[in-house]
């Protein structure tokens, strides 16, 4: 992937801002920071660079950002309350994009305490930093997993999400509730984004597309859950990043149409919003595998397994609210997106296609 070019001027009507981007060494945080820097903003990137997955991949992402005008990296643990307080006081951020979290549904079955620390304690430190230092907008990562036991499709931000089926999902729902309390109590504008299965170059090694590619290229069978009948709203990284950056620049205000006797979970009497951010076109897992096999030039040996605890059979994002409010329009097909991922994967890891 090419190095960052000379920064462009910010978009019309969008003067340069100072952003804190947490999780900057992560998949989405890396690309969001690149986009903000291209627009001429200043970015302070925060990450603890833990070993949840291959640290070398995180360091390789960071290496693409370091040395770019306007970028500075801070290695810091979100859970460190005093250090986070000092960071906010010293930097004077205009906006915060909070993407750092302990990710993964299945890992939450193994190490639940990691989710409480990163996703709850870390988030309250972000909220307190924003509250006490006049941050004009906090945009934070929620997850499609909050829909849990819901079966009505497509998933809508206007529906109740009170039945999570994993601790990871519960912490993300808790983030939305915590954010609302701060929007209500302290007039802090907050926007939560429910991500739907993000994929693309530089993606996370614990995600299906990466796991499949690695196993196929190494001649190992791939684990296919629920007979391959799972459906996911796979969303390409470029589309996700465009949505995040647009949302961050769109500071929410109180919804004058909000009614307490018929409360809409997606808006509020406070400066608060929640959006889905997905491709709006769910794809069956077996089709994803077929596309990947073509891109890699190899056929996967498949190990069919039952549904795993905490998983859901399908995700499908209703993105009308995001399209109406910020003009979000995902436009990357699964065929194009998987091809771009396969190109990167083979180049980065030196694999020869079949």
TORVEXLO-41320 format. One record per residue (C-alpha): residue number from 1; x negated, y negated, z negated. Coordinates in Angstrom, 3 decimals. Each point is the difference from the previous one (the first is absolute). Layout:
BEGIN
torse k = NUM | xx = X | yy = Y | zz = Z .
...
This chain:
BEGIN
torse k = 1 | xx = 0.000 | yy = 0.000 | zz = 0.000 .
torse k = 2 | xx = -1.292 | yy = -3.421 | zz = 0.932 .
torse k = 3 | xx = -1.278 | yy = -2.387 | zz = -2.615 .
torse k = 4 | xx = 2.126 | yy = -3.010 | zz = -0.881 .
torse k = 5 | xx = -0.343 | yy = -2.770 | zz = 2.531 .
torse k = 6 | xx = -0.105 | yy = -3.712 | zz = -0.732 .
torse k = 7 | xx = 3.012 | yy = -0.879 | zz = -2.117 .
torse k = 8 | xx = 2.964 | yy = -1.476 | zz = 1.816 .
torse k = 9 | xx = 1.789 | yy = -3.079 | zz = -1.281 .
torse k = 10 | xx = 2.960 | yy = 0.732 | zz = -2.269 .
torse k = 11 | xx = 3.347 | yy = 0.301 | zz = 1.697 .
torse k = 12 | xx = 1.889 | yy = -3.264 | zz = 0.643 .
torse k = 13 | xx = 1.675 | yy = -1.125 | zz = -3.193 .
torse k = 14 | xx = -2.205 | yy = 2.320 | zz = -2.058 .
torse k = 15 | xx = -2.947 | yy = -1.910 | zz = -1.497 .
torse k = 16 | xx = -2.887 | yy = 2.019 | zz = -1.449 .
torse k = 17 | xx = 0.776 | yy = 1.652 | zz = -3.322 .
torse k = 18 | xx = -2.088 | yy = 1.812 | zz = -2.566 .
torse k = 19 | xx = 1.191 | yy = 3.595 | zz = -0.301 .
torse k = 20 | xx = -0.701 | yy = 2.708 | zz = -2.516 .
torse k = 21 | xx = 0.326 | yy = 3.372 | zz = 1.725 .
torse k = 22 | xx = -0.173 | yy = 2.934 | zz = -2.408 .
torse k = 23 | xx = -0.921 | yy = 3.429 | zz = 1.302 .
torse k = 24 | xx = -2.206 | yy = -1.642 | zz = 2.625 .
torse k = 25 | xx = -2.071 | yy = 3.173 | zz = 0.509 .
torse k = 26 | xx = 3.196 | yy = 1.936 | zz = 0.637 .
torse k = 27 | xx = 1.609 | yy = 0.709 | zz = 3.350 .
torse k = 28 | xx = 2.631 | yy = -2.749 | zz = 0.079 .
torse k = 29 | xx = -1.963 | yy = -2.513 | zz = -2.089 .
torse k = 30 | xx = -2.916 | yy = 0.149 | zz = 2.434 .
torse k = 31 | xx = 2.158 | yy = -0.788 | zz = 3.032 .
torse k = 32 | xx = 2.036 | yy = -2.686 | zz = -1.790 .
torse k = 33 | xx = -3.223 | yy = -1.762 | zz = -1.009 .
torse k = 34 | xx = -1.294 | yy = 0.143 | zz = 3.571 .
torse k = 35 | xx = 3.200 | yy = -1.580 | zz = 1.277 .
torse k = 36 | xx = -0.037 | yy = -2.788 | zz = -2.585 .
torse k = 37 | xx = -3.646 | yy = -0.795 | zz = 0.746 .
torse k = 38 | xx = 0.757 | yy = -0.096 | zz = 3.734 .
torse k = 39 | xx = 2.668 | yy = -2.608 | zz = -0.791 .
torse k = 40 | xx = -2.540 | yy = -2.143 | zz = -1.840 .
torse k = 41 | xx = 1.043 | yy = 0.699 | zz = -3.573 .
torse k = 42 | xx = -2.348 | yy = 0.614 | zz = -2.929 .
torse k = 43 | xx = 0.170 | yy = 3.515 | zz = -1.463 .
torse k = 44 | xx = -1.256 | yy = 1.264 | zz = -3.332 .
torse k = 45 | xx = 0.185 | yy = 3.781 | zz = 0.247 .
torse k = 46 | xx = 0.301 | yy = 2.038 | zz = -3.188 .
torse k = 47 | xx = -0.543 | yy = 3.744 | zz = -0.361 .
torse k = 48 | xx = -1.374 | yy = 2.428 | zz = -2.578 .
torse k = 49 | xx = -1.107 | yy = 2.384 | zz = 2.823 .
torse k = 50 | xx = 0.963 | yy = 3.120 | zz = -1.946 .
torse k = 51 | xx = -0.551 | yy = 3.553 | zz = 1.201 .
torse k = 52 | xx = 3.642 | yy = 1.013 | zz = 0.577 .
torse k = 53 | xx = -1.233 | yy = 0.660 | zz = 3.532 .
torse k = 54 | xx = -3.355 | yy = -0.251 | zz = 1.823 .
torse k = 55 | xx = -1.723 | yy = -3.146 | zz = -1.247 .
torse k = 56 | xx = -2.069 | yy = -0.129 | zz = 3.206 .
torse k = 57 | xx = 3.120 | yy = -0.812 | zz = 1.999 .
torse k = 58 | xx = 0.865 | yy = -2.844 | zz = -2.382 .
torse k = 59 | xx = -3.548 | yy = -1.334 | zz = 0.202 .
torse k = 60 | xx = 0.078 | yy = 0.181 | zz = 3.799 .
torse k = 61 | xx = 3.173 | yy = -2.114 | zz = 0.032 .
torse k = 62 | xx = -1.564 | yy = -2.540 | zz = -2.353 .
torse k = 63 | xx = -3.133 | yy = -0.179 | zz = 2.157 .
torse k = 64 | xx = 2.143 | yy = -1.308 | zz = 2.874 .
torse k = 65 | xx = 1.221 | yy = -2.884 | zz = -2.159 .
torse k = 66 | xx = -3.161 | yy = -0.962 | zz = -1.849 .
torse k = 67 | xx = -1.834 | yy = -2.944 | zz = 1.505 .
torse k = 68 | xx = 3.148 | yy = -1.353 | zz = 1.642 .
torse k = 69 | xx = 0.474 | yy = -3.752 | zz = -0.638 .
torse k = 70 | xx = 2.708 | yy = -0.496 | zz = -2.612 .
torse k = 71 | xx = -0.265 | yy = 3.479 | zz = -1.522 .
torse k = 72 | xx = -1.280 | yy = 0.973 | zz = -3.439 .
torse k = 73 | xx = 0.182 | yy = 3.395 | zz = -1.695 .
torse k = 74 | xx = 0.588 | yy = 0.459 | zz = -3.738 .
torse k = 75 | xx = -0.355 | yy = 3.448 | zz = -1.551 .
torse k = 76 | xx = 2.441 | yy = 0.022 | zz = -2.871 .
torse k = 77 | xx = 2.486 | yy = 2.304 | zz = -1.710 .
torse k = 78 | xx = 3.572 | yy = -1.323 | zz = -0.018 .
torse k = 79 | xx = 0.484 | yy = 1.511 | zz = -3.446 .
torse k = 80 | xx = -2.668 | yy = -2.264 | zz = -1.527 .
torse k = 81 | xx = 2.291 | yy = -2.694 | zz = -1.396 .
torse k = 82 | xx = -2.631 | yy = -2.544 | zz = -1.051 .
torse k = 83 | xx = -1.991 | yy = 0.341 | zz = 3.240 .
torse k = 84 | xx = 3.149 | yy = -0.448 | zz = 2.079 .
torse k = 85 | xx = 0.958 | yy = -3.060 | zz = -2.010 .
torse k = 86 | xx = -3.433 | yy = -1.543 | zz = 0.584 .
torse k = 87 | xx = 0.180 | yy = 0.763 | zz = 3.726 .
torse k = 88 | xx = 3.339 | yy = -1.766 | zz = 0.445 .
torse k = 89 | xx = -1.091 | yy = -3.001 | zz = -2.079 .
torse k = 90 | xx = -3.285 | yy = -0.395 | zz = 1.890 .
torse k = 91 | xx = 1.292 | yy = 0.470 | zz = 3.546 .
torse k = 92 | xx = 3.276 | yy = -1.921 | zz = 0.175 .
torse k = 93 | xx = 1.669 | yy = 2.259 | zz = 2.573 .
torse k = 94 | xx = 2.784 | yy = -1.401 | zz = 2.154 .
torse k = 95 | xx = 1.473 | yy = 3.390 | zz = 0.833 .
torse k = 96 | xx = -0.488 | yy = 3.596 | zz = -1.105 .
torse k = 97 | xx = 0.481 | yy = 3.151 | zz = 2.070 .
torse k = 98 | xx = -0.077 | yy = 2.890 | zz = -2.456 .
torse k = 99 | xx = -0.688 | yy = 3.305 | zz = 1.754 .
torse k = 100 | xx = -2.157 | yy = 1.784 | zz = -2.599 .
torse k = 101 | xx = 1.691 | yy = 2.974 | zz = -1.637 .
torse k = 102 | xx = -0.450 | yy = 3.622 | zz = -0.838 .
torse k = 103 | xx = 1.536 | yy = 1.503 | zz = 3.116 .
torse k = 104 | xx = 1.316 | yy = 3.451 | zz = 0.844 .
torse k = 105 | xx = 3.148 | yy = 1.865 | zz = -0.993 .
torse k = 106 | xx = -1.628 | yy = 3.401 | zz = -0.579 .
torse k = 107 | xx = -2.914 | yy = -1.351 | zz = -2.041 .
torse k = 108 | xx = 2.506 | yy = -1.524 | zz = -2.423 .
torse k = 109 | xx = 0.917 | yy = 3.555 | zz = -1.011 .
torse k = 110 | xx = -3.633 | yy = 0.654 | zz = -0.928 .
torse k = 111 | xx = -1.158 | yy = -3.263 | zz = -1.581 .
torse k = 112 | xx = 3.042 | yy = -2.026 | zz = -1.140 .
torse k = 113 | xx = -1.978 | yy = -2.274 | zz = -2.315 .
torse k = 114 | xx = -1.905 | yy = -1.481 | zz = 2.959 .
torse k = 115 | xx = 3.320 | yy = -1.344 | zz = 1.322 .
torse k = 116 | xx = 0.942 | yy = -1.634 | zz = -3.272 .
torse k = 117 | xx = -3.375 | yy = -1.738 | zz = -0.212 .
torse k = 118 | xx = -0.325 | yy = -1.236 | zz = 3.582 .
torse k = 119 | xx = 3.623 | yy = -0.478 | zz = 0.996 .
torse k = 120 | xx = 1.499 | yy = -1.350 | zz = -3.219 .
torse k = 121 | xx = -2.793 | yy = -1.455 | zz = -2.147 .
torse k = 122 | xx = -1.803 | yy = -1.309 | zz = 3.089 .
torse k = 123 | xx = 3.193 | yy = -1.548 | zz = 1.338 .
torse k = 124 | xx = 0.808 | yy = -1.875 | zz = -3.198 .
torse k = 125 | xx = -3.499 | yy = -1.513 | zz = 0.146 .
torse k = 126 | xx = 0.742 | yy = -1.185 | zz = 3.541 .
torse k = 127 | xx = 3.342 | yy = -1.467 | zz = -1.056 .
torse k = 128 | xx = -1.553 | yy = -1.793 | zz = -2.972 .
torse k = 129 | xx = -2.783 | yy = -1.378 | zz = 2.174 .
torse k = 130 | xx = 2.521 | yy = -1.357 | zz = 2.498 .
torse k = 131 | xx = 2.247 | yy = -1.401 | zz = -2.726 .
torse k = 132 | xx = -2.686 | yy = -1.930 | zz = -1.860 .
torse k = 133 | xx = -1.860 | yy = -1.309 | zz = 3.043 .
torse k = 134 | xx = 2.773 | yy = -1.377 | zz = 2.189 .
torse k = 135 | xx = -0.316 | yy = 2.530 | zz = 2.831 .
torse k = 136 | xx = 2.513 | yy = -1.042 | zz = 2.645 .
torse k = 137 | xx = 0.916 | yy = 3.545 | zz = 1.131 .
torse k = 138 | xx = -0.715 | yy = 3.574 | zz = -1.072 .
torse k = 139 | xx = 0.480 | yy = 2.649 | zz = 2.693 .
torse k = 140 | xx = -0.419 | yy = 3.542 | zz = -1.300 .
torse k = 141 | xx = 0.136 | yy = 3.591 | zz = 1.245 .
torse k = 142 | xx = 3.004 | yy = 2.078 | zz = -0.909 .
torse k = 143 | xx = 0.748 | yy = 3.285 | zz = 1.781 .
torse k = 144 | xx = 2.651 | yy = 1.875 | zz = 1.970 .
torse k = 145 | xx = -0.300 | yy = 2.637 | zz = -2.734 .
torse k = 146 | xx = 2.277 | yy = -2.135 | zz = -2.214 .
torse k = 147 | xx = 2.963 | yy = 1.323 | zz = 2.029 .
torse k = 148 | xx = -0.560 | yy = 3.361 | zz = -1.716 .
torse k = 149 | xx = 3.217 | yy = 2.001 | zz = -0.018 .
torse k = 150 | xx = 1.820 | yy = -2.317 | zz = 2.428 .
torse k = 151 | xx = 1.236 | yy = 1.750 | zz = 3.149 .
torse k = 152 | xx = 1.861 | yy = -2.796 | zz = 1.812 .
torse k = 153 | xx = -2.013 | yy = -0.940 | zz = 3.096 .
torse k = 154 | xx = -1.533 | yy = -2.337 | zz = 0.910 .
torse k = 155 | xx = -1.260 | yy = -1.008 | zz = -3.449 .
torse k = 156 | xx = 1.230 | yy = -3.516 | zz = -0.739 .
torse k = 157 | xx = -1.377 | yy = -2.545 | zz = -2.468 .
torse k = 158 | xx = 3.619 | yy = -0.798 | zz = -0.841 .
torse k = 159 | xx = 0.535 | yy = 3.485 | zz = -1.483 .
torse k = 160 | xx = -0.712 | yy = 1.075 | zz = -3.579 .
torse k = 161 | xx = -3.315 | yy = 1.814 | zz = -0.566 .
torse k = 162 | xx = 0.463 | yy = 1.394 | zz = -3.506 .
torse k = 163 | xx = -0.950 | yy = 3.643 | zz = 0.577 .
torse k = 164 | xx = -3.758 | yy = 0.334 | zz = 0.631 .
torse k = 165 | xx = -1.307 | yy = 3.563 | zz = 0.392 .
torse k = 166 | xx = -3.663 | yy = -0.652 | zz = -0.848 .
torse k = 167 | xx = -1.839 | yy = -2.047 | zz = -2.611 .
torse k = 168 | xx = -1.682 | yy = -1.929 | zz = 2.837 .
torse k = 169 | xx = 3.423 | yy = -1.064 | zz = 1.263 .
torse k = 170 | xx = 1.084 | yy = -0.924 | zz = -3.526 .
torse k = 171 | xx = -3.010 | yy = -2.301 | zz = -0.435 .
torse k = 172 | xx = 0.777 | yy = -1.744 | zz = 3.296 .
torse k = 173 | xx = 3.623 | yy = -0.517 | zz = -1.000 .
torse k = 174 | xx = -1.296 | yy = -1.337 | zz = -3.331 .
torse k = 175 | xx = -2.174 | yy = -2.493 | zz = 1.905 .
torse k = 176 | xx = 3.084 | yy = -1.365 | zz = 1.746 .
torse k = 177 | xx = 1.788 | yy = -0.406 | zz = -3.329 .
torse k = 178 | xx = -3.019 | yy = -1.619 | zz = -1.654 .
torse k = 179 | xx = -0.358 | yy = -2.410 | zz = 2.910 .
torse k = 180 | xx = 3.655 | yy = -0.980 | zz = -0.252 .
torse k = 181 | xx = -0.333 | yy = -0.767 | zz = -3.680 .
torse k = 182 | xx = -2.906 | yy = -2.366 | zz = 0.722 .
torse k = 183 | xx = 1.843 | yy = -1.612 | zz = 2.913 .
torse k = 184 | xx = 2.956 | yy = -0.575 | zz = -2.312 .
torse k = 185 | xx = -1.849 | yy = -1.073 | zz = -3.144 .
torse k = 186 | xx = -2.789 | yy = -2.075 | zz = 1.525 .
torse k = 187 | xx = 1.273 | yy = -0.933 | zz = 3.471 .
torse k = 188 | xx = -2.863 | yy = 1.998 | zz = 1.544 .
torse k = 189 | xx = 0.768 | yy = 0.823 | zz = 3.658 .
torse k = 190 | xx = -0.545 | yy = 3.733 | zz = 0.572 .
torse k = 191 | xx = 0.565 | yy = 2.297 | zz = 2.968 .
torse k = 192 | xx = -0.224 | yy = 3.793 | zz = -0.118 .
torse k = 193 | xx = -0.666 | yy = 2.030 | zz = 3.144 .
torse k = 194 | xx = 1.105 | yy = 3.611 | zz = 0.186 .
torse k = 195 | xx = -2.559 | yy = 1.600 | zz = 2.322 .
torse k = 196 | xx = 1.022 | yy = 2.937 | zz = 2.183 .
torse k = 197 | xx = -2.843 | yy = 2.507 | zz = 0.731 .
torse k = 198 | xx = -2.725 | yy = -2.290 | zz = 1.307 .
torse k = 199 | xx = -2.559 | yy = 1.532 | zz = 2.370 .
torse k = 200 | xx = -2.750 | yy = -1.029 | zz = 2.401 .
torse k = 201 | xx = -3.799 | yy = -0.385 | zz = 0.294 .
torse k = 202 | xx = -1.814 | yy = -0.214 | zz = -3.358 .
torse k = 203 | xx = 2.983 | yy = 1.722 | zz = -1.633 .
torse k = 204 | xx = 0.082 | yy = 1.792 | zz = -3.341 .
torse k = 205 | xx = -1.505 | yy = 3.517 | zz = -0.078 .
torse k = 206 | xx = 2.836 | yy = 1.274 | zz = -2.219 .
torse k = 207 | xx = 2.656 | yy = -0.750 | zz = 2.637 .
torse k = 208 | xx = 1.366 | yy = 2.690 | zz = 2.330 .
torse k = 209 | xx = -1.444 | yy = -1.318 | zz = 3.270 .
torse k = 210 | xx = -3.523 | yy = -0.165 | zz = -1.431 .
torse k = 211 | xx = 0.270 | yy = 3.384 | zz = -1.739 .
torse k = 212 | xx = 1.311 | yy = 1.615 | zz = 3.182 .
torse k = 213 | xx = -2.745 | yy = -1.512 | zz = 2.158 .
torse k = 214 | xx = -2.761 | yy = 1.083 | zz = -2.365 .
torse k = 215 | xx = 1.288 | yy = 3.564 | zz = -0.233 .
torse k = 216 | xx = 0.561 | yy = 0.338 | zz = 3.755 .
torse k = 217 | xx = -3.482 | yy = -1.260 | zz = 0.875 .
torse k = 218 | xx = -1.540 | yy = 2.320 | zz = -2.616 .
torse k = 219 | xx = 1.966 | yy = 3.020 | zz = 1.258 .
torse k = 220 | xx = 2.068 | yy = 0.388 | zz = -3.164 .
torse k = 221 | xx = 3.791 | yy = 0.503 | zz = -0.225 .
torse k = 222 | xx = 2.197 | yy = -2.959 | zz = -0.881 .
torse k = 223 | xx = 2.633 | yy = 0.115 | zz = -2.747 .
torse k = 224 | xx = 3.424 | yy = -0.838 | zz = 1.423 .
torse k = 225 | xx = 2.628 | yy = -0.538 | zz = -2.677 .
torse k = 226 | xx = 3.726 | yy = 0.667 | zz = 0.315 .
torse k = 227 | xx = -0.532 | yy = 1.904 | zz = 3.244 .
torse k = 228 | xx = -1.069 | yy = -3.194 | zz = 1.728 .
torse k = 229 | xx = 3.557 | yy = -1.333 | zz = -0.203 .
torse k = 230 | xx = -0.923 | yy = -3.035 | zz = -2.083 .
torse k = 231 | xx = 0.661 | yy = -3.328 | zz = 1.725 .
torse k = 232 | xx = -2.058 | yy = -3.089 | zz = -0.739 .
torse k = 233 | xx = 0.236 | yy = -3.603 | zz = 1.175 .
torse k = 234 | xx = -3.688 | yy = -0.092 | zz = 0.998 .
torse k = 235 | xx = -1.068 | yy = -3.659 | zz = 0.258 .
torse k = 236 | xx = -3.156 | yy = -1.105 | zz = 1.782 .
torse k = 237 | xx = -2.450 | yy = -2.147 | zz = -1.950 .
torse k = 238 | xx = 0.118 | yy = -2.991 | zz = 2.381 .
torse k = 239 | xx = 3.772 | yy = -0.256 | zz = -0.401 .
torse k = 240 | xx = -0.258 | yy = 0.246 | zz = -3.788 .
torse k = 241 | xx = -2.676 | yy = -2.706 | zz = -0.173 .
torse k = 242 | xx = 1.950 | yy = -2.391 | zz = 2.212 .
torse k = 243 | xx = 2.992 | yy = 0.425 | zz = -2.297 .
torse k = 244 | xx = -2.004 | yy = -0.506 | zz = -3.193 .
torse k = 245 | xx = -1.694 | yy = -3.171 | zz = 1.201 .
torse k = 246 | xx = 3.296 | yy = -1.458 | zz = 1.209 .
torse k = 247 | xx = 1.679 | yy = 0.804 | zz = -3.317 .
torse k = 248 | xx = -2.847 | yy = -1.505 | zz = -2.042 .
torse k = 249 | xx = 0.451 | yy = -3.294 | zz = 1.864 .
torse k = 250 | xx = 3.771 | yy = 0.067 | zz = -0.557 .
torse k = 251 | xx = 0.508 | yy = -1.071 | zz = -3.622 .
torse k = 252 | xx = 3.396 | yy = 1.223 | zz = -1.271 .
torse k = 253 | xx = 2.558 | yy = -2.227 | zz = -1.652 .
torse k = 254 | xx = 3.119 | yy = 0.796 | zz = -2.003 .
torse k = 255 | xx = 2.782 | yy = 1.542 | zz = 2.096 .
torse k = 256 | xx = 2.968 | yy = -2.358 | zz = -0.214 .
torse k = 257 | xx = 2.320 | yy = 2.792 | zz = 1.183 .
torse k = 258 | xx = -1.020 | yy = 2.429 | zz = -2.741 .
torse k = 259 | xx = 2.939 | yy = 1.094 | zz = -2.156 .
torse k = 260 | xx = -0.360 | yy = 1.334 | zz = -3.523 .
torse k = 261 | xx = 3.213 | yy = 2.047 | zz = 0.240 .
torse k = 262 | xx = -1.294 | yy = 1.731 | zz = 3.166 .
torse k = 263 | xx = -3.794 | yy = -0.193 | zz = -0.400 .
torse k = 264 | xx = -2.156 | yy = 0.602 | zz = 3.080 .
torse k = 265 | xx = -3.193 | yy = 1.836 | zz = -1.072 .
torse k = 266 | xx = -1.983 | yy = -1.579 | zz = 2.853 .
torse k = 267 | xx = 0.503 | yy = -3.651 | zz = -1.013 .
torse k = 268 | xx = 0.725 | yy = -1.973 | zz = -3.135 .
torse k = 269 | xx = 0.967 | yy = -3.235 | zz = -1.698 .
torse k = 270 | xx = -3.784 | yy = -0.206 | zz = -0.528 .
torse k = 271 | xx = -2.724 | yy = -0.493 | zz = 2.688 .
torse k = 272 | xx = -0.235 | yy = 3.742 | zz = 0.638 .
torse k = 273 | xx = 0.202 | yy = 2.291 | zz = 3.037 .
torse k = 274 | xx = -0.489 | yy = 3.673 | zz = 0.810 .
torse k = 275 | xx = -0.454 | yy = 1.230 | zz = 3.582 .
torse k = 276 | xx = -0.494 | yy = 3.273 | zz = 1.789 .
torse k = 277 | xx = -2.965 | yy = -0.059 | zz = 2.349 .
torse k = 278 | xx = 0.072 | yy = 2.969 | zz = 2.351 .
torse k = 279 | xx = 0.173 | yy = 1.040 | zz = 3.626 .
torse k = 280 | xx = 3.781 | yy = 0.530 | zz = -0.013 .
torse k = 281 | xx = -0.521 | yy = 3.200 | zz = 2.076 .
torse k = 282 | xx = -0.453 | yy = 3.159 | zz = -2.102 .
torse k = 283 | xx = -2.057 | yy = 2.803 | zz = 1.536 .
torse k = 284 | xx = 0.116 | yy = 3.726 | zz = -0.837 .
torse k = 285 | xx = -3.243 | yy = 1.319 | zz = -1.435 .
torse k = 286 | xx = -0.306 | yy = 2.701 | zz = 2.673 .
torse k = 287 | xx = 0.120 | yy = -2.633 | zz = 2.738 .
torse k = 288 | xx = -2.758 | yy = -1.986 | zz = -1.712 .
torse k = 289 | xx = -2.110 | yy = 3.165 | zz = -0.032 .
torse k = 290 | xx = 0.671 | yy = 0.600 | zz = 3.719 .
torse k = 291 | xx = -1.113 | yy = -3.529 | zz = 0.862 .
torse k = 292 | xx = -3.121 | yy = 0.365 | zz = -2.146 .
torse k = 293 | xx = -0.881 | yy = 3.333 | zz = 1.633 .
torse k = 294 | xx = 0.125 | yy = -1.634 | zz = 3.433 .
torse k = 295 | xx = -2.165 | yy = -2.911 | zz = -1.155 .
torse k = 296 | xx = -2.623 | yy = 2.287 | zz = -1.547 .
torse k = 297 | xx = 0.134 | yy = 2.565 | zz = 2.792 .
torse k = 298 | xx = 0.448 | yy = 2.846 | zz = -2.489 .
torse k = 299 | xx = 2.854 | yy = 2.131 | zz = -1.309 .
torse k = 300 | xx = 0.581 | yy = 0.098 | zz = -3.742 .
torse k = 301 | xx = 0.385 | yy = 3.229 | zz = -1.937 .
torse k = 302 | xx = 3.017 | yy = -0.674 | zz = -2.204 .
torse k = 303 | xx = 0.598 | yy = 1.214 | zz = -3.544 .
torse k = 304 | xx = 3.709 | yy = -0.543 | zz = -0.641 .
torse k = 305 | xx = 0.866 | yy = -0.764 | zz = -3.633 .
torse k = 306 | xx = 3.165 | yy = -0.983 | zz = -1.918 .
torse k = 307 | xx = 0.854 | yy = -3.548 | zz = -1.003 .
torse k = 308 | xx = -2.290 | yy = -1.330 | zz = -2.727 .
torse k = 309 | xx = 1.222 | yy = -1.471 | zz = -3.320 .
torse k = 310 | xx = 0.451 | yy = -3.773 | zz = 0.281 .
torse k = 311 | xx = 0.338 | yy = 0.025 | zz = 3.800 .
torse k = 312 | xx = 3.114 | yy = -1.084 | zz = 1.875 .
torse k = 313 | xx = 1.223 | yy = 1.559 | zz = 3.279 .
torse k = 314 | xx = 0.267 | yy = -3.249 | zz = 1.943 .
torse k = 315 | xx = -0.740 | yy = -3.727 | zz = -0.025 .
torse k = 316 | xx = 1.524 | yy = -2.562 | zz = 2.354 .
torse k = 317 | xx = -0.316 | yy = -3.745 | zz = -0.492 .
torse k = 318 | xx = 2.711 | yy = -2.561 | zz = 0.645 .
torse k = 319 | xx = -2.164 | yy = -3.052 | zz = 0.790 .
torse k = 320 | xx = 2.743 | yy = -2.436 | zz = 1.017 .
torse k = 321 | xx = -0.618 | yy = -2.333 | zz = -2.950 .
torse k = 322 | xx = -3.717 | yy = -0.272 | zz = 0.772 .
torse k = 323 | xx = 0.692 | yy = -0.586 | zz = 3.690 .
torse k = 324 | xx = 2.525 | yy = -2.721 | zz = -0.809 .
torse k = 325 | xx = -2.156 | yy = -1.801 | zz = -2.582 .
torse k = 326 | xx = -3.507 | yy = 0.124 | zz = 1.498 .
torse k = 327 | xx = 0.407 | yy = 1.363 | zz = 3.537 .
torse k = 328 | xx = -1.593 | yy = 3.383 | zz = -0.824 .
torse k = 329 | xx = 0.210 | yy = 2.313 | zz = 3.004 .
torse k = 330 | xx = -1.929 | yy = 3.304 | zz = -0.033 .
torse k = 331 | xx = -1.047 | yy = 0.893 | zz = 3.529 .
torse k = 332 | xx = -2.603 | yy = 2.794 | zz = -0.174 .
torse k = 333 | xx = 1.231 | yy = 3.406 | zz = 1.182 .
torse k = 334 | xx = -1.080 | yy = 3.153 | zz = -1.825 .
torse k = 335 | xx = -1.799 | yy = 1.129 | zz = 3.171 .
torse k = 336 | xx = -2.099 | yy = -3.170 | zz = 0.229 .
torse k = 337 | xx = -0.639 | yy = -0.189 | zz = -3.730 .
torse k = 338 | xx = -1.154 | yy = 3.605 | zz = -0.354 .
torse k = 339 | xx = -2.245 | yy = -0.364 | zz = 3.058 .
torse k = 340 | xx = -1.699 | yy = -3.028 | zz = -1.558 .
torse k = 341 | xx = -0.434 | yy = 1.851 | zz = -3.288 .
torse k = 342 | xx = -1.474 | yy = 3.041 | zz = 1.764 .
torse k = 343 | xx = -2.459 | yy = -2.213 | zz = 1.901 .
torse k = 344 | xx = -1.191 | yy = -1.593 | zz = -3.238 .
torse k = 345 | xx = -0.120 | yy = 3.278 | zz = -1.922 .
torse k = 346 | xx = -2.141 | yy = 1.783 | zz = 2.589 .
torse k = 347 | xx = -2.300 | yy = -3.005 | zz = 0.378 .
torse k = 348 | xx = -0.421 | yy = -0.636 | zz = -3.740 .
torse k = 349 | xx = -0.648 | yy = 3.641 | zz = -0.899 .
torse k = 350 | xx = -1.841 | yy = 1.001 | zz = 3.195 .
torse k = 351 | xx = 2.442 | yy = 2.704 | zz = 1.097 .
torse k = 352 | xx = 0.138 | yy = 1.354 | zz = 3.549 .
torse k = 353 | xx = 3.499 | yy = 0.555 | zz = 1.343 .
torse k = 354 | xx = 1.025 | yy = 3.372 | zz = 1.388 .
